Amino acid sequence: MLSISKAPKVASTILNLMFNKLANLDEQDTKFHKALETIGIGASYLKITLKKDVNLAVQEF
């Protein structure tokens, strides 16, 4: 289970923003792609994983 220690409304807003970013990986700027690389996830790998198994992609993210 995901825990972010925030009020439900704040948590839902954060998750909504995150999923929107992930759904539009190709449209994100260089800063976003570098941030993914910093945490050890390549954008192309994440994009493929999201298409194959959303639950796995979110768990790895």
C-alpha positions in Angstrom: 0.0 0.0 0.0 1.2 3.5 -0.8 1.7 5.9 2.1 2.6 9.5 1.6 1.6 10.9 5.0 -0.7 13.5 3.5 -4.4 14.3 3.8 -6.6 12.3 1.4 -7.3 15.4 -0.8 -3.7 16.3 -1.0 -2.7 12.7 -1.7 -5.2 12.4 -4.5 -4.0 15.6 -6.1 -0.3 14.5 -5.9 -1.2 11.1 -7.4 -3.3 12.6 -10.1 -0.3 14.9 -11.1 2.1 11.9 -11.0 -0.1 9.7 -13.2 -0.6 12.6 -15.7 3.1 13.0 -16.0 3.6 9.3 -16.4 0.9 9.0 -19.0 2.6 11.7 -21.1 6.2 10.6 -20.8 7.1 11.6 -24.3 5.9 15.2 -23.7 7.9 15.8 -20.6 10.9 18.1 -20.5 14.6 17.1 -20.1 14.5 17.9 -16.4 11.8 15.3 -15.9 13.7 12.6 -17.8 16.9 13.4 -15.8 14.9 13.1 -12.6 13.8 9.6 -13.7 17.4 8.7 -14.5 18.5 10.0 -11.1 16.2 7.5 -9.3 17.3 4.7 -11.7 14.4 4.5 -14.1 14.7 5.2 -17.8 11.8 6.8 -19.5 11.6 4.2 -22.3 11.7 1.4 -19.7 8.9 3.0 -17.7 6.8 3.7 -20.8 7.0 0.0 -21.8 6.3 -1.2 -18.3 3.3 1.1 -18.0 1.8 -0.4 -21.2 2.5 -4.0 -20.1 1.7 -3.9 -16.3 0.6 -0.6 -14.7 0.7 -2.1 -11.2 4.3 -3.2 -11.6 5.4 0.1 -13.1 3.9 2.1 -10.2 5.5 -0.3 -7.7 8.9 0.1 -9.3 8.4 3.8 -9.6 
